[in-house]
Amino acid sequence: MKQRIITGVIAAALFIPFVIYGGGPFAVLMSIIAVVGFYELLKMKGISIASVPGILGTLALLLLVVPSDWSKNIVEFLQYESTLMIVYGLVILLLIYIVLVKNKMTFDEIGFILIGAFYVGLGFHYFIETRFIGLEFVVFVLLIVWTTDSGAYFVGRKLGKNKLWPEISPKKTVEGFVGGIVIAVCFAIAMQLIYPIASSWMQLIIVTIVASIVGQMGDLVESAIKRHYGVKDSGNILPGHGGILDRFDSLLFVVPLLHFLHFFN
């Protein structure tokens, strides 16, 4: 626990100034973190990020991560129709690579690389876009994710009796799942009273409940991936916390969802 607290304090001290400042430095930091998360994902599968498929996957990831305004400049510079076309070109190269190495790299592995690039890349892309829209929205997202996680942990530890999904995450309980949602709603209401962020109370509560549920599903998805590949943590870059994906798994689900719901408009 001591190591976990120390790491958390140091990470917060380094991370929060970038969040507050925003702009290019924040986008660059998130891009670096995204690459580290992608590296962790590939490592679980036994794919080297320094390999040809790993490098092509990383390029696809970075194209997906960059803010929309930046990607437009890239597209104009390369005279392409869209960033997606460039990513598609990288997909074609990955498929050609399978032929060149005579199936030493399988279609399953290429599929894993591409899904991983979209999963991590778009998640961090929308996190960057959220900061570009406004600091208050980043605060809201982090508030929902952190209070859900903390609420689920403490309520589950105190009242948890019914296992939520023991095959994937043995310690999670139904009571913790519900408790996380309730705590997140309480903190969202408190934020709305201090700094109104939603157009109505109904919107705030519905969006918070949905985001809290989806965030916990993101956590379960990450747990399922780790269990499938037989690892305890996605990495060890954050002592006491695990890896980047262990800390950002919920955000990678919640932030794109809130954009899809047009909550930030």
C-alpha distance (Angstrom), angle and dihedral (degrees) to the residues before:
residue distance angle dihedral
M1 . . .
K2 3.82 . .
Q3 3.80 91.4 .
R4 3.80 89.9 47.3
I5 3.82 92.0 53.3
I6 3.81 94.0 46.2
T7 3.81 91.9 49.8
G8 3.79 91.2 46.6
V9 3.81 92.8 52.2
I10 3.81 93.3 47.5
A11 3.81 92.9 45.5
A12 3.80 91.6 48.7
A13 3.81 91.5 48.8
L14 3.81 89.9 54.1
F15 3.82 97.6 38.3
I16 3.82 103.6 43.0
P17 3.85 97.0 60.8
F18 3.82 89.4 55.7
V19 3.81 91.0 48.6
I20 3.80 91.5 50.5
Y21 3.81 94.6 45.4
G22 3.81 94.1 44.1
G23 3.80 120.6 170.7
G24 3.78 122.9 87.5
P25 3.83 97.9 -16.8
F26 3.80 90.9 55.2
A27 3.81 91.9 47.4
V28 3.81 91.8 49.5
L29 3.81 92.4 48.1
M30 3.82 91.7 49.5
S31 3.80 90.4 48.5
I32 3.81 90.4 53.5
I33 3.80 91.4 47.1
A34 3.82 89.5 48.8
V35 3.81 90.9 54.4
V36 3.82 90.1 50.6
G37 3.81 90.0 50.0
F38 3.81 90.3 49.1
Y39 3.81 89.5 49.6
E40 3.81 89.5 53.7
L41 3.79 90.7 50.9
L42 3.81 93.5 49.8
K43 3.79 91.3 46.1
M44 3.81 90.6 57.3
K45 3.80 88.1 56.1
G46 3.80 92.3 45.1
I47 3.81 94.8 -113.3
S48 3.79 118.6 137.3
I49 3.79 114.8 -130.0
A50 3.83 86.4 -147.1
S51 3.83 91.6 60.8
V52 3.82 121.8 97.3
P53 3.84 92.5 -102.3
G54 3.81 90.2 44.6
I55 3.81 92.2 52.0
L56 3.82 93.1 46.5
G57 3.80 90.0 47.3
T58 3.81 90.2 50.3
L59 3.80 90.9 51.6
A60 3.80 89.7 51.3
L61 3.80 89.2 48.1
L62 3.82 92.9 51.9
L63 3.80 92.1 48.5
L64 3.79 89.1 53.3
V65 3.82 93.8 45.2
V66 3.80 99.7 51.7
P67 3.83 117.3 98.3
S68 3.79 117.2 -95.6
D69 3.82 93.4 -110.2
W70 3.78 91.3 53.1
S71 3.80 93.8 46.3
K72 3.82 89.8 52.7
N73 3.79 88.9 57.0
I74 3.81 90.5 49.5
V75 3.80 91.0 50.2
E76 3.82 92.1 48.6
F77 3.81 91.2 47.8
L78 3.80 92.6 51.1
Q79 3.82 92.0 37.8
Y80 3.81 92.2 -127.4
E81 3.79 125.9 148.1
S82 3.80 94.2 -123.7
T83 3.77 144.7 -18.1
L84 3.80 87.8 -105.7
M85 3.82 89.1 62.8
I86 3.80 90.1 55.7
V87 3.80 90.5 49.1
Y88 3.80 88.9 49.0
G89 3.81 88.7 53.8
L90 3.81 88.8 55.1
V91 3.81 89.2 50.0
I92 3.80 89.8 54.6
L93 3.81 90.5 50.1
L94 3.81 90.2 51.5
L95 3.80 90.8 51.8
I96 3.80 91.5 47.6
Y97 3.80 88.5 50.9
I98 3.82 89.4 61.3
V99 3.80 89.1 59.6
L100 3.80 93.9 44.8
V101 3.81 93.1 53.9
K102 3.81 91.7 42.6
N103 3.82 96.5 -118.5
K104 3.82 95.3 -49.3
M105 3.80 82.1 127.9
T106 3.81 110.1 49.1
F107 3.80 132.2 -143.6
D108 3.81 87.7 -115.3
E109 3.80 91.0 58.8
I110 3.81 92.3 47.0
G111 3.79 89.1 49.3
F112 3.80 89.9 50.8
I113 3.81 91.0 51.6
L114 3.80 92.9 49.9
I115 3.79 95.6 45.2
G116 3.80 89.0 47.3
A117 3.82 91.5 51.0
F118 3.81 91.8 51.7
Y119 3.82 94.1 41.6
V120 3.80 95.2 50.9
G121 3.80 98.3 27.8
L122 3.79 99.7 52.2
G123 3.79 92.2 41.1
F124 3.79 92.4 57.7
H125 3.82 91.5 38.4
Y126 3.78 91.2 61.0
F127 3.80 91.0 44.0
I128 3.81 88.7 57.3
E129 3.80 91.1 45.2
T130 3.80 89.5 51.6
R131 3.81 91.3 56.0
F132 3.80 90.5 48.2
I133 3.81 88.7 55.6
G134 3.78 93.9 50.8
L135 3.79 145.0 -44.0
E136 3.82 91.9 -121.7
F137 3.81 90.7 64.1
V138 3.80 92.1 52.5
V139 3.81 88.6 49.9
F140 3.81 89.4 51.1
V141 3.82 93.2 49.8
L142 3.79 93.7 47.0
L143 3.80 90.3 45.5
I144 3.81 92.2 53.9
V145 3.80 94.2 45.6
W146 3.80 96.6 44.7
T147 3.81 96.5 42.9
T148 3.80 91.0 46.7
D149 3.79 90.8 50.9
S150 3.81 93.8 45.6
G151 3.80 93.6 42.1
A152 3.79 92.4 50.0
Y153 3.80 91.0 48.8
F154 3.80 98.6 48.4
V155 3.82 97.5 37.1
G156 3.80 90.5 45.9
R157 3.77 91.8 48.7
K158 3.81 92.5 48.6
L159 3.81 102.8 36.3
G160 3.79 105.7 11.2
K161 3.80 115.6 128.7
N162 3.81 106.4 138.2
K163 3.79 116.8 68.4
L164 3.79 113.9 -127.3
W165 3.81 100.4 -157.3
P166 3.81 110.2 -16.1
E167 3.82 94.6 176.7
I168 3.79 89.6 62.8
S169 3.80 107.1 24.3
P170 3.83 112.7 10.7
K171 3.81 95.6 -170.4
K172 3.81 98.5 53.1
T173 3.79 117.2 97.9
V174 3.79 137.1 -166.8
E175 3.80 89.3 -119.2
G176 3.81 90.3 53.4
F177 3.80 91.0 47.8
V178 3.81 91.7 54.0
G179 3.80 92.2 39.6
G180 3.79 90.9 55.7
I181 3.80 90.7 54.4
V182 3.81 93.2 48.3
I183 3.81 93.7 48.6
A184 3.81 91.1 47.5
V185 3.81 91.1 51.9
C186 3.81 90.9 49.6
F187 3.80 92.5 52.7
A188 3.82 92.1 43.8
I189 3.80 89.3 54.6
A190 3.80 89.9 49.4
M191 3.81 90.5 51.9
Q192 3.80 91.3 47.7
L193 3.81 89.5 54.3
I194 3.81 92.2 49.9
Y195 3.82 98.8 36.7
P196 3.84 116.2 6.1
I197 3.78 108.9 -133.8
A198 3.82 103.0 161.6
S199 3.80 127.3 62.5
S200 3.82 91.9 -128.5
W201 3.78 140.9 8.7
M202 3.79 90.3 -115.2
Q203 3.80 91.7 55.1
L204 3.79 91.2 47.2
I205 3.80 95.2 51.6
I206 3.81 96.0 42.9
V207 3.81 93.5 46.9
T208 3.81 91.7 46.1
I209 3.81 93.0 50.5
V210 3.80 92.6 47.7
A211 3.82 92.4 45.0
S212 3.81 91.6 48.4
I213 3.81 92.0 50.9
V214 3.80 93.5 45.7
G215 3.80 91.1 46.1
Q216 3.80 90.8 55.1
M217 3.80 89.2 47.9
G218 3.81 88.4 53.9
D219 3.80 88.2 54.0
L220 3.81 90.4 50.2
V221 3.80 91.8 48.8
E222 3.79 90.5 54.2
S223 3.82 89.5 47.7
A224 3.81 89.9 51.1
I225 3.81 91.7 51.4
K226 3.81 92.3 49.6
R227 3.80 92.5 46.2
H228 3.80 90.8 49.7
Y229 3.80 91.8 53.3
G230 3.80 94.5 38.8
V231 3.79 99.9 -118.0
K232 3.80 128.6 132.9
D233 3.81 97.0 -150.4
S234 3.79 132.5 16.2
G235 3.81 88.5 -124.1
N236 3.80 145.0 -28.2
I237 3.78 102.7 -117.5
L238 3.82 90.0 112.5
P239 3.83 108.2 49.1
G240 3.78 110.3 -138.7
H241 3.80 91.8 12.6
G242 3.78 103.4 57.4
G243 3.77 121.6 -138.1
I244 3.78 139.0 -21.3
L245 3.80 93.5 -89.3
D246 3.80 90.1 51.5
R247 3.82 89.1 59.4
F248 3.81 100.1 36.9
D249 3.82 101.5 36.9
S250 3.81 94.1 104.3
L251 3.81 94.1 43.1
L252 3.80 91.2 53.7
F253 3.81 87.6 62.6
V254 3.81 101.7 34.8
V255 3.83 102.2 48.6
P256 3.84 97.3 53.7
L257 3.82 88.8 45.3
L258 3.81 92.9 55.6
H259 3.80 90.0 50.3
F260 3.80 89.7 49.4
L261 3.81 89.1 52.1
H262 3.84 89.2 49.4
F263 3.79 89.9 -126.5
F264 3.80 91.1 145.4
N265 3.81 94.8 54.3
